[in-house]
Every structure is written in structure tokens, then in C-alpha cells.
Amino acid sequence: MEQEIICYCFGYTAEDIRKDVLQYGRSLIMERIAAEKKAGGCNCGVTNPKGR
């Protein structure tokens, strides 16, 4: 079964978020994505097939 990709820049899937919640009680993935974007490490306009 193919994983639903949530973040194309960093390869996070819906399953990654589920595991994050189980491990930490909440998902820290959005914080990681925000920190990477702030550092200039995001390229969603190119990597996301929907262009977002």
C-alpha cells in the first residue's frame, strides 16, 4: 500500500505523523517542517506535484 505523502520536501507521510503522535503524544513534524522552511530548506513549489 502506497503511503500518502504529506510533505514532498522532506518525505513525511501520514504514517510518519501517526508514529510521531504515538511516540510523543503529539506530532512534532510540523515544527520540524517550519524550522526547515525558516532555514530555507523548503522547495514545495517544485517538489509537490500540486505546486503548493
PyMOL Python script that loads the backbone (N, CA, C, O; Angstrom):
from pymol import cmd

cmd.read_pdbstr("""\
ATOM      1  N   MET A   1       0.839  -1.185   0.000  1.00  0.00           N
ATOM      2  CA  MET A   1       0.000   0.000   0.000  1.00  0.00           C
ATOM      3  C   MET A   1       0.886   1.252   0.000  1.00  0.00           C
ATOM      4  O   MET A   1       1.798   1.375   0.817  1.00  0.00           O
ATOM      5  N   GLU A   2       0.614   2.152  -0.900  1.00  0.00           N
ATOM      6  CA  GLU A   2       1.400   3.380  -1.029  1.00  0.00           C
ATOM      7  C   GLU A   2       1.055   4.348   0.097  1.00  0.00           C
ATOM      8  O   GLU A   2      -0.112   4.528   0.443  1.00  0.00           O
ATOM      9  N   GLN A   3       2.088   4.968   0.664  1.00  0.00           N
ATOM     10  CA  GLN A   3       1.901   5.931   1.738  1.00  0.00           C
ATOM     11  C   GLN A   3       1.487   7.288   1.166  1.00  0.00           C
ATOM     12  O   GLN A   3       2.023   7.734   0.151  1.00  0.00           O
ATOM     13  N   GLU A   4       0.537   7.930   1.824  1.00  0.00           N
ATOM     14  CA  GLU A   4       0.144   9.283   1.431  1.00  0.00           C
ATOM     15  C   GLU A   4       1.225  10.255   1.889  1.00  0.00           C
ATOM     16  O   GLU A   4       1.478  10.392   3.086  1.00  0.00           O
ATOM     17  N   ILE A   5       1.856  10.924   0.941  1.00  0.00           N
ATOM     18  CA  ILE A   5       2.911  11.881   1.263  1.00  0.00           C
ATOM     19  C   ILE A   5       2.268  13.196   1.689  1.00  0.00           C
ATOM     20  O   ILE A   5       1.428  13.755   0.985  1.00  0.00           O
ATOM     21  N   ILE A   6       2.683  13.673   2.856  1.00  0.00           N
ATOM     22  CA  ILE A   6       2.171  14.924   3.394  1.00  0.00           C
ATOM     23  C   ILE A   6       3.111  16.075   3.052  1.00  0.00           C
ATOM     24  O   ILE A   6       2.667  17.185   2.757  1.00  0.00           O
ATOM     25  N   CYS A   7       4.411  15.802   3.095  1.00  0.00           N
ATOM     26  CA  CYS A   7       5.417  16.818   2.808  1.00  0.00           C
ATOM     27  C   CYS A   7       6.393  16.276   1.777  1.00  0.00           C
ATOM     28  O   CYS A   7       7.189  15.384   2.069  1.00  0.00           O
ATOM     29  N   TYR A   8       6.326  16.815   0.581  1.00  0.00           N
ATOM     30  CA  TYR A   8       7.188  16.345  -0.505  1.00  0.00           C
ATOM     31  C   TYR A   8       8.632  16.802  -0.350  1.00  0.00           C
ATOM     32  O   TYR A   8       9.539  16.134  -0.848  1.00  0.00           O
ATOM     33  N   CYS A   9       8.865  17.909   0.319  1.00  0.00           N
ATOM     34  CA  CYS A   9      10.231  18.397   0.505  1.00  0.00           C
ATOM     35  C   CYS A   9      11.042  17.463   1.384  1.00  0.00           C
ATOM     36  O   CYS A   9      12.214  17.201   1.109  1.00  0.00           O
ATOM     37  N   PHE A  10      10.418  16.960   2.439  1.00  0.00           N
ATOM     38  CA  PHE A  10      11.140  16.174   3.425  1.00  0.00           C
ATOM     39  C   PHE A  10      10.672  14.728   3.486  1.00  0.00           C
ATOM     40  O   PHE A  10      11.194  13.940   4.275  1.00  0.00           O
ATOM     41  N   GLY A  11       9.700  14.377   2.667  1.00  0.00           N
ATOM     42  CA  GLY A  11       9.252  12.993   2.539  1.00  0.00           C
ATOM     43  C   GLY A  11       8.397  12.472   3.678  1.00  0.00           C
ATOM     44  O   GLY A  11       8.296  11.257   3.853  1.00  0.00           O
ATOM     45  N   TYR A  12       7.780  13.343   4.455  1.00  0.00           N
ATOM     46  CA  TYR A  12       6.926  12.881   5.548  1.00  0.00           C
ATOM     47  C   TYR A  12       5.621  12.330   4.998  1.00  0.00           C
ATOM     48  O   TYR A  12       5.033  12.882   4.069  1.00  0.00           O
ATOM     49  N   THR A  13       5.182  11.224   5.597  1.00  0.00           N
ATOM     50  CA  THR A  13       3.931  10.593   5.193  1.00  0.00           C
ATOM     51  C   THR A  13       2.919  10.673   6.332  1.00  0.00           C
ATOM     52  O   THR A  13       3.260  11.035   7.458  1.00  0.00           O
ATOM     53  N   ALA A  14       1.679  10.333   6.023  1.00  0.00           N
ATOM     54  CA  ALA A  14       0.641  10.275   7.052  1.00  0.00           C
ATOM     55  C   ALA A  14       1.046   9.280   8.138  1.00  0.00           C
ATOM     56  O   ALA A  14       0.767   9.506   9.315  1.00  0.00           O
ATOM     57  N   GLU A  15       1.692   8.194   7.759  1.00  0.00           N
ATOM     58  CA  GLU A  15       2.161   7.195   8.720  1.00  0.00           C
ATOM     59  C   GLU A  15       3.237   7.781   9.646  1.00  0.00           C
ATOM     60  O   GLU A  15       3.264   7.463  10.835  1.00  0.00           O
ATOM     61  N   ASP A  16       4.110   8.621   9.117  1.00  0.00           N
ATOM     62  CA  ASP A  16       5.118   9.285   9.947  1.00  0.00           C
ATOM     63  C   ASP A  16       4.452  10.127  11.034  1.00  0.00           C
ATOM     64  O   ASP A  16       4.895  10.129  12.183  1.00  0.00           O
ATOM     65  N   ILE A  17       3.399  10.832  10.671  1.00  0.00           N
ATOM     66  CA  ILE A  17       2.690  11.667  11.631  1.00  0.00           C
ATOM     67  C   ILE A  17       2.031  10.788  12.687  1.00  0.00           C
ATOM     68  O   ILE A  17       2.075  11.109  13.875  1.00  0.00           O
ATOM     69  N   ARG A  18       1.423   9.686  12.267  1.00  0.00           N
ATOM     70  CA  ARG A  18       0.797   8.763  13.208  1.00  0.00           C
ATOM     71  C   ARG A  18       1.829   8.239  14.208  1.00  0.00           C
ATOM     72  O   ARG A  18       1.575   8.223  15.412  1.00  0.00           O
ATOM     73  N   LYS A  19       2.979   7.816  13.718  1.00  0.00           N
ATOM     74  CA  LYS A  19       4.042   7.298  14.587  1.00  0.00           C
ATOM     75  C   LYS A  19       4.553   8.381  15.541  1.00  0.00           C
ATOM     76  O   LYS A  19       4.847   8.100  16.703  1.00  0.00           O
ATOM     77  N   ASP A  20       4.655   9.603  15.052  1.00  0.00           N
ATOM     78  CA  ASP A  20       5.107  10.730  15.860  1.00  0.00           C
ATOM     79  C   ASP A  20       4.152  10.958  17.037  1.00  0.00           C
ATOM     80  O   ASP A  20       4.588  11.179  18.167  1.00  0.00           O
ATOM     81  N   VAL A  21       2.851  10.902  16.761  1.00  0.00           N
ATOM     82  CA  VAL A  21       1.843  11.086  17.801  1.00  0.00           C
ATOM     83  C   VAL A  21       1.935   9.958  18.828  1.00  0.00           C
ATOM     84  O   VAL A  21       1.849  10.203  20.031  1.00  0.00           O
ATOM     85  N   LEU A  22       2.108   8.732  18.356  1.00  0.00           N
ATOM     86  CA  LEU A  22       2.225   7.606  19.282  1.00  0.00           C
ATOM     87  C   LEU A  22       3.473   7.739  20.165  1.00  0.00           C
ATOM     88  O   LEU A  22       3.436   7.412  21.351  1.00  0.00           O
ATOM     89  N   GLN A  23       4.556   8.213  19.591  1.00  0.00           N
ATOM     90  CA  GLN A  23       5.809   8.328  20.334  1.00  0.00           C
ATOM     91  C   GLN A  23       5.822   9.517  21.290  1.00  0.00           C
ATOM     92  O   GLN A  23       6.281   9.387  22.425  1.00  0.00           O
ATOM     93  N   TYR A  24       5.327  10.670  20.851  1.00  0.00           N
ATOM     94  CA  TYR A  24       5.452  11.905  21.620  1.00  0.00           C
ATOM     95  C   TYR A  24       4.142  12.424  22.218  1.00  0.00           C
ATOM     96  O   TYR A  24       4.147  13.386  22.986  1.00  0.00           O
ATOM     97  N   GLY A  25       3.039  11.795  21.870  1.00  0.00           N
ATOM     98  CA  GLY A  25       1.746  12.288  22.349  1.00  0.00           C
ATOM     99  C   GLY A  25       1.172  13.374  21.465  1.00  0.00           C
ATOM    100  O   GLY A  25       0.023  13.780  21.639  1.00  0.00           O
ATOM    101  N   ARG A  26       1.959  13.844  20.523  1.00  0.00           N
ATOM    102  CA  ARG A  26       1.546  14.824  19.512  1.00  0.00           C
ATOM    103  C   ARG A  26       2.579  14.748  18.394  1.00  0.00           C
ATOM    104  O   ARG A  26       3.649  14.168  18.574  1.00  0.00           O
ATOM    105  N   SER A  27       2.268  15.320  17.267  1.00  0.00           N
ATOM    106  CA  SER A  27       3.224  15.291  16.160  1.00  0.00           C
ATOM    107  C   SER A  27       4.126  16.515  16.202  1.00  0.00           C
ATOM    108  O   SER A  27       3.653  17.649  16.289  1.00  0.00           O
ATOM    109  N   LEU A  28       5.410  16.274  16.141  1.00  0.00           N
ATOM    110  CA  LEU A  28       6.412  17.341  16.098  1.00  0.00           C
ATOM    111  C   LEU A  28       6.837  17.652  14.659  1.00  0.00           C
ATOM    112  O   LEU A  28       7.671  18.525  14.420  1.00  0.00           O
ATOM    113  N   ILE A  29       6.261  16.938  13.732  1.00  0.00           N
ATOM    114  CA  ILE A  29       6.657  17.075  12.326  1.00  0.00           C
ATOM    115  C   ILE A  29       6.415  18.486  11.799  1.00  0.00           C
ATOM    116  O   ILE A  29       7.265  19.021  11.087  1.00  0.00           O
ATOM    117  N   MET A  30       5.285  19.102  12.127  1.00  0.00           N
ATOM    118  CA  MET A  30       5.026  20.464  11.638  1.00  0.00           C
ATOM    119  C   MET A  30       6.078  21.432  12.156  1.00  0.00           C
ATOM    120  O   MET A  30       6.475  22.353  11.443  1.00  0.00           O
ATOM    121  N   GLU A  31       6.535  21.235  13.390  1.00  0.00           N
ATOM    122  CA  GLU A  31       7.597  22.087  13.938  1.00  0.00           C
ATOM    123  C   GLU A  31       8.897  21.887  13.154  1.00  0.00           C
ATOM    124  O   GLU A  31       9.614  22.847  12.873  1.00  0.00           O
ATOM    125  N   ARG A  32       9.188  20.648  12.810  1.00  0.00           N
ATOM    126  CA  ARG A  32      10.398  20.362  12.025  1.00  0.00           C
ATOM    127  C   ARG A  32      10.306  21.004  10.646  1.00  0.00           C
ATOM    128  O   ARG A  32      11.268  21.601  10.163  1.00  0.00           O
ATOM    129  N   ILE A  33       9.142  20.877  10.019  1.00  0.00           N
ATOM    130  CA  ILE A  33       8.953  21.472   8.693  1.00  0.00           C
ATOM    131  C   ILE A  33       9.082  22.995   8.767  1.00  0.00           C
ATOM    132  O   ILE A  33       9.741  23.604   7.925  1.00  0.00           O
ATOM    133  N   ALA A  34       8.459  23.606   9.764  1.00  0.00           N
ATOM    134  CA  ALA A  34       8.528  25.064   9.922  1.00  0.00           C
ATOM    135  C   ALA A  34       9.968  25.526  10.119  1.00  0.00           C
ATOM    136  O   ALA A  34      10.377  26.534   9.543  1.00  0.00           O
ATOM    137  N   ALA A  35      10.738  24.801  10.927  1.00  0.00           N
ATOM    138  CA  ALA A  35      12.140  25.166  11.164  1.00  0.00           C
ATOM    139  C   ALA A  35      12.956  25.034   9.878  1.00  0.00           C
ATOM    140  O   ALA A  35      13.803  25.881   9.595  1.00  0.00           O
ATOM    141  N   GLU A  36      12.712  23.990   9.104  1.00  0.00           N
ATOM    142  CA  GLU A  36      13.428  23.805   7.832  1.00  0.00           C
ATOM    143  C   GLU A  36      13.053  24.899   6.836  1.00  0.00           C
ATOM    144  O   GLU A  36      13.914  25.405   6.117  1.00  0.00           O
ATOM    145  N   LYS A  37      11.775  25.264   6.791  1.00  0.00           N
ATOM    146  CA  LYS A  37      11.340  26.332   5.880  1.00  0.00           C
ATOM    147  C   LYS A  37      12.008  27.646   6.251  1.00  0.00           C
ATOM    148  O   LYS A  37      12.469  28.387   5.383  1.00  0.00           O
ATOM    149  N   LYS A  38      12.058  27.932   7.564  1.00  0.00           N
ATOM    150  CA  LYS A  38      12.681  29.160   8.032  1.00  0.00           C
ATOM    151  C   LYS A  38      14.157  29.203   7.663  1.00  0.00           C
ATOM    152  O   LYS A  38      14.700  30.270   7.375  1.00  0.00           O
ATOM    153  N   ALA A  39      14.804  28.043   7.673  1.00  0.00           N
ATOM    154  CA  ALA A  39      16.228  27.944   7.329  1.00  0.00           C
ATOM    155  C   ALA A  39      16.456  27.910   5.812  1.00  0.00           C
ATOM    156  O   ALA A  39      17.595  27.833   5.352  1.00  0.00           O
ATOM    157  N   GLY A  40      15.360  27.967   5.041  1.00  0.00           N
ATOM    158  CA  GLY A  40      15.484  27.985   3.586  1.00  0.00           C
ATOM    159  C   GLY A  40      15.548  26.606   2.951  1.00  0.00           C
ATOM    160  O   GLY A  40      15.937  26.469   1.791  1.00  0.00           O
ATOM    161  N   GLY A  41      15.168  25.585   3.706  1.00  0.00           N
ATOM    162  CA  GLY A  41      15.272  24.216   3.198  1.00  0.00           C
ATOM    163  C   GLY A  41      13.997  23.663   2.617  1.00  0.00           C
ATOM    164  O   GLY A  41      13.808  22.447   2.598  1.00  0.00           O
ATOM    165  N   CYS A  42      13.122  24.512   2.146  1.00  0.00           N
ATOM    166  CA  CYS A  42      11.845  24.055   1.597  1.00  0.00           C
ATOM    167  C   CYS A  42      11.747  24.442   0.125  1.00  0.00           C
ATOM    168  O   CYS A  42      12.139  25.537  -0.279  1.00  0.00           O
ATOM    169  N   ASN A  43      11.216  23.520  -0.655  1.00  0.00           N
ATOM    170  CA  ASN A  43      11.053  23.787  -2.081  1.00  0.00           C
ATOM    171  C   ASN A  43       9.741  23.180  -2.567  1.00  0.00           C
ATOM    172  O   ASN A  43       9.696  22.512  -3.600  1.00  0.00           O
ATOM    173  N   CYS A  44       8.677  23.420  -1.808  1.00  0.00           N
ATOM    174  CA  CYS A  44       7.380  22.810  -2.101  1.00  0.00           C
ATOM    175  C   CYS A  44       6.857  23.140  -3.500  1.00  0.00           C
ATOM    176  O   CYS A  44       6.229  22.298  -4.143  1.00  0.00           O
ATOM    177  N   GLY A  45       7.108  24.338  -3.964  1.00  0.00           N
ATOM    178  CA  GLY A  45       6.623  24.736  -5.284  1.00  0.00           C
ATOM    179  C   GLY A  45       7.146  23.859  -6.395  1.00  0.00           C
ATOM    180  O   GLY A  45       6.523  23.751  -7.451  1.00  0.00           O
ATOM    181  N   VAL A  46       8.293  23.229  -6.166  1.00  0.00           N
ATOM    182  CA  VAL A  46       8.886  22.354  -7.177  1.00  0.00           C
ATOM    183  C   VAL A  46       8.627  20.882  -6.853  1.00  0.00           C
ATOM    184  O   VAL A  46       8.305  20.095  -7.743  1.00  0.00           O
ATOM    185  N   THR A  47       8.767  20.509  -5.570  1.00  0.00           N
ATOM    186  CA  THR A  47       8.681  19.090  -5.220  1.00  0.00           C
ATOM    187  C   THR A  47       7.264  18.567  -5.081  1.00  0.00           C
ATOM    188  O   THR A  47       7.031  17.376  -5.288  1.00  0.00           O
ATOM    189  N   ASN A  48       6.310  19.423  -4.736  1.00  0.00           N
ATOM    190  CA  ASN A  48       4.924  18.982  -4.592  1.00  0.00           C
ATOM    191  C   ASN A  48       4.263  18.983  -5.959  1.00  0.00           C
ATOM    192  O   ASN A  48       4.236  20.011  -6.636  1.00  0.00           O
ATOM    193  N   PRO A  49       3.730  17.841  -6.371  1.00  0.00           N
ATOM    194  CA  PRO A  49       3.100  17.787  -7.706  1.00  0.00           C
ATOM    195  C   PRO A  49       1.904  18.717  -7.849  1.00  0.00           C
ATOM    196  O   PRO A  49       1.505  19.036  -8.970  1.00  0.00           O
ATOM    197  N   LYS A  50       1.321  19.161  -6.732  1.00  0.00           N
ATOM    198  CA  LYS A  50       0.203  20.113  -6.787  1.00  0.00           C
ATOM    199  C   LYS A  50       0.695  21.540  -6.797  1.00  0.00           C
ATOM    200  O   LYS A  50      -0.097  22.465  -6.977  1.00  0.00           O
ATOM    201  N   GLY A  51       2.010  21.740  -6.603  1.00  0.00           N
ATOM    202  CA  GLY A  51       2.593  23.075  -6.671  1.00  0.00           C
ATOM    203  C   GLY A  51       2.332  23.948  -5.468  1.00  0.00           C
ATOM    204  O   GLY A  51       2.323  25.173  -5.584  1.00  0.00           O
ATOM    205  N   ARG A  52       2.118  23.338  -4.306  1.00  0.00           N
ATOM    206  CA  ARG A  52       1.846  24.144  -3.097  1.00  0.00           C
ATOM    207  C   ARG A  52       2.972  24.047  -2.139  1.00  0.00           C
ATOM    208  O   ARG A  52       2.927  24.653  -1.069  1.00  0.00           O
TER     209      ARG A  52
END
""", "prot")
cmd.dss("prot")
cmd.show_as("cartoon", "prot")
cmd.util.cbc("prot")
cmd.orient("prot")
